[in-house]
């Protein structure tokens, strides 16, 4: 046989093109793209389907340790199965360094969580919470050489926030080592100030999570992070941007020639602050940080996607059950500040953007592929092995039915969470087959291979760091 598998009759869509052709797959890679390919043991009929690169979700939280009373609702088995059913072939969760812990210790424990459980490929970002001289001067340089080429820093949260001097030291270390920096930009002290004031007024319901983290908090922190990046001469990604003002900080920085990049997420396109105002504790289901904003901010985020201010679209999947070990801990009933921050979205990211973006004429099919796969691969050192359909690339391929209409329903999803914040949202367009290196993982509602076939991916340095490429 010339090929192991041929995908015939579909419309191939990349970040640059859309055309009718067959794909020949051999040894897990794309070996040929052309007309009327023949000679394969398996032939997949893609007539009427869009054939696109598997999604890359570069911002997910899986099996991440937290407060003793809180359990994350996702392990690597359920998380990567849900990812595959949602049209993703690579996910990038965060390995959290807890204070007092070395990066090596954190990675050893996190790899143990993932080993043998992944149904799609995975690669880890590092979260630095304790940037000691040893971590920045010894561990980080060695780990970057080993393929851990991106890290995340937090400007908020009691157990993760870095002081300004620490942020500068981390960015300077990234400059020396070639690591790419992601920033959660919300001002810690301002949030505490506002939360204390709201609690003093008896405003403790989940809804007040939003007023405790208003747009100004995110805008100020975004400006500060950009200023630090300018001072240390490093490119950064401002993650999960929720509003126009923070977006405009990124846009202004880019106009000044700075290498500042932006990411937004589904919750900022289809949820609003009013969703946190549900009866009893229902609003807790929508508590994430930054919080959902207004319809005007939704429109701004769409503009950011349309005009390239946001180069990647991620889920920020961070699931907690709506139960006593998740959103409804004893502390959470005392006030919004104790509700675990995060919502699920790994399986619904792509259908939401396809339906609300492509089908409603906000973005093109090519932009969809760039925002959900290609730009992630380019940003985080996986391109061209991942993120595109081209000869030599891994055969990570998703077939889409662009006309399938579904109503998002928790009962149909595969994640470990017990709810979806997108319950009842009607979408058009759904992934109907996901292939990882030429191996069918999901077909319709069937998990074809029970045995996990995902691998861990070491990565090259980001070309954004090395100045070879711009998005």
WOKAWO-V864894 format. One record per backbone hydrogen bond with DSSP energy under -1.0 kcal/mol. NH is the residue of the N-H (numbers start at 0). CO is the residue of the C=O. If there is no record, write none. Layout:
<<NH/CO> <NH/CO>>
This chain:
<<2/38> <3/24> <4/24> <5/41> <6/22> <7/43> <10/48> <11/18> <12/50> <13/16> <18/11> <20/9> <21/33> <22/6> <23/31> <24/4> <25/28> <28/25> <29/392> <30/23> <31/23> <33/21> <41/3> <43/5> <45/7> <48/45> <49/399> <50/10> <51/397> <53/395> <54/86> <55/371> <56/89> <59/91> <60/316> <62/73> <69/66> <70/324> <72/318> <78/74> <79/75> <80/76> <81/77> <82/78> <83/79> <84/80> <85/81> <86/83> <87/82> <88/54> <89/54> <90/120> <91/56> <94/124> <96/126> <100/97> <105/101> <106/102> <107/103> <108/104> <109/105> <110/106> <111/107> <112/108> <113/109> <114/110> <116/113> <120/88> <121/454> <122/90> <124/92> <125/149> <126/94> <127/151> <131/129> <135/131> <136/132> <137/133> <138/133> <139/134> <141/137> <142/138> <143/139> <144/140> <145/141> <146/143> <147/142> <148/146> <150/179> <151/125> <152/181> <154/183> <159/156> <160/156> <161/153> <166/162> <167/163> <168/164> <169/165> <170/166> <171/167> <172/168> <173/169> <174/170> <175/171> <176/172> <177/173> <179/148> <181/150> <182/236> <183/152> <187/154> <190/186> <191/187> <192/188> <193/189> <194/190> <195/191> <196/192> <197/193> <198/194> <199/195> <201/198> <202/197> <203/201> <207/204> <208/205> <209/206> <211/207> <212/209> <216/213> <217/213> <218/214> <219/215> <220/216> <221/217> <222/218> <223/219> <224/220> <225/221> <226/222> <227/223> <228/224> <229/225> <230/226> <231/227> <233/228> <235/258> <236/180> <237/260> <238/182> <240/262> <246/242> <247/243> <248/244> <249/245> <250/246> <251/247> <252/248> <253/249> <254/250> <255/251> <256/253> <257/252> <259/257> <260/235> <262/237> <263/311> <267/264> <268/265> <269/265> <270/266> <272/292> <274/271> <275/272> <276/273> <281/278> <283/280> <284/281> <285/282> <286/283> <297/293> <298/294> <299/295> <300/296> <301/297> <302/298> <303/299> <304/300> <305/301> <306/302> <308/303> <309/303> <310/261> <311/261> <312/370> <313/263> <315/58> <317/342> <322/320> <325/322> <326/320> <327/322> <332/328> <333/330> <335/203> <337/334> <338/335> <341/286> <348/344> <351/347> <352/348> <353/349> <354/350> <355/351> <356/352> <357/352> <358/353> <360/357> <361/356> <362/356> <367/363> <368/364> <369/365> <370/366> <371/367> <372/368> <373/368> <374/369> <376/372> <377/373> <378/374> <379/375> <381/376> <382/376> <385/381> <391/29> <392/389> <393/384> <394/27> <395/393> <396/434> <397/51> <398/432> <399/49> <400/429> <405/426> <407/424> <411/408> <412/409> <422/419> <423/407> <424/421> <426/405> <428/403> <429/400> <431/398> <432/398> <433/441> <434/396> <435/438> <437/394> <438/435> <440/433> <441/433> <442/445> <443/431> <445/442> <447/440> <447/445> <453/117> <456/121> <458/146> <459/380> <465/461> <467/462>>
